[in-house]
Amino acid sequence: MDLNIKGLDPAVGERLREQAEAAGLSVQQYLRGELTRIASRRSPAEFAGAREPMGRPEFESIRQQLRNIDAAEHRL
């Protein structure tokens, strides 16, 4: 697949060139790797859709754990 991105902010293009250069890659190679990495992860919408809503017991357990952490930090 070939992509053509129009209207990219010049500062973004320059930053991508810098990152590619630092990685020892051409911009095309760098972006190919980054796009592959992005595509391999689930999007926030996919992640949210795959998870069952948290039940009250799980919520209360996490809430208590956070309270314990907060109390421990205040004792320091």
Secondary structure as a PSIPRED ss2 file (coil, helix, strand):
# PSIPRED VFORMAT (PSIPRED V4.0)

   1 M C   1.000  0.000  0.000
   2 D C   1.000  0.000  0.000
   3 L C   1.000  0.000  0.000
   4 N C   1.000  0.000  0.000
   5 I C   1.000  0.000  0.000
   6 K C   1.000  0.000  0.000
   7 G C   1.000  0.000  0.000
   8 L C   1.000  0.000  0.000
   9 D C   1.000  0.000  0.000
  10 P H   0.000  1.000  0.000
  11 A H   0.000  1.000  0.000
  12 V H   0.000  1.000  0.000
  13 G H   0.000  1.000  0.000
  14 E H   0.000  1.000  0.000
  15 R H   0.000  1.000  0.000
  16 L H   0.000  1.000  0.000
  17 R H   0.000  1.000  0.000
  18 E H   0.000  1.000  0.000
  19 Q H   0.000  1.000  0.000
  20 A H   0.000  1.000  0.000
  21 E H   0.000  1.000  0.000
  22 A H   0.000  1.000  0.000
  23 A H   0.000  1.000  0.000
  24 G C   1.000  0.000  0.000
  25 L C   1.000  0.000  0.000
  26 S C   1.000  0.000  0.000
  27 V H   0.000  1.000  0.000
  28 Q H   0.000  1.000  0.000
  29 Q H   0.000  1.000  0.000
  30 Y H   0.000  1.000  0.000
  31 L H   0.000  1.000  0.000
  32 R H   0.000  1.000  0.000
  33 G H   0.000  1.000  0.000
  34 E H   0.000  1.000  0.000
  35 L H   0.000  1.000  0.000
  36 T H   0.000  1.000  0.000
  37 R H   0.000  1.000  0.000
  38 I H   0.000  1.000  0.000
  39 A H   0.000  1.000  0.000
  40 S H   0.000  1.000  0.000
  41 R C   1.000  0.000  0.000
  42 R C   1.000  0.000  0.000
  43 S C   1.000  0.000  0.000
  44 P H   0.000  1.000  0.000
  45 A H   0.000  1.000  0.000
  46 E H   0.000  1.000  0.000
  47 F H   0.000  1.000  0.000
  48 A H   0.000  1.000  0.000
  49 G H   0.000  1.000  0.000
  50 A H   0.000  1.000  0.000
  51 R C   1.000  0.000  0.000
  52 E C   1.000  0.000  0.000
  53 P C   1.000  0.000  0.000
  54 M C   1.000  0.000  0.000
  55 G C   1.000  0.000  0.000
  56 R H   0.000  1.000  0.000
  57 P H   0.000  1.000  0.000
  58 E H   0.000  1.000  0.000
  59 F H   0.000  1.000  0.000
  60 E H   0.000  1.000  0.000
  61 S H   0.000  1.000  0.000
  62 I H   0.000  1.000  0.000
  63 R H   0.000  1.000  0.000
  64 Q H   0.000  1.000  0.000
  65 Q H   0.000  1.000  0.000
  66 L H   0.000  1.000  0.000
  67 R H   0.000  1.000  0.000
  68 N H   0.000  1.000  0.000
  69 I H   0.000  1.000  0.000
  70 D H   0.000  1.000  0.000
  71 A H   0.000  1.000  0.000
  72 A H   0.000  1.000  0.000
  73 E H   0.000  1.000  0.000
  74 H H   0.000  1.000  0.000
  75 R H   0.000  1.000  0.000
  76 L C   1.000  0.000  0.000
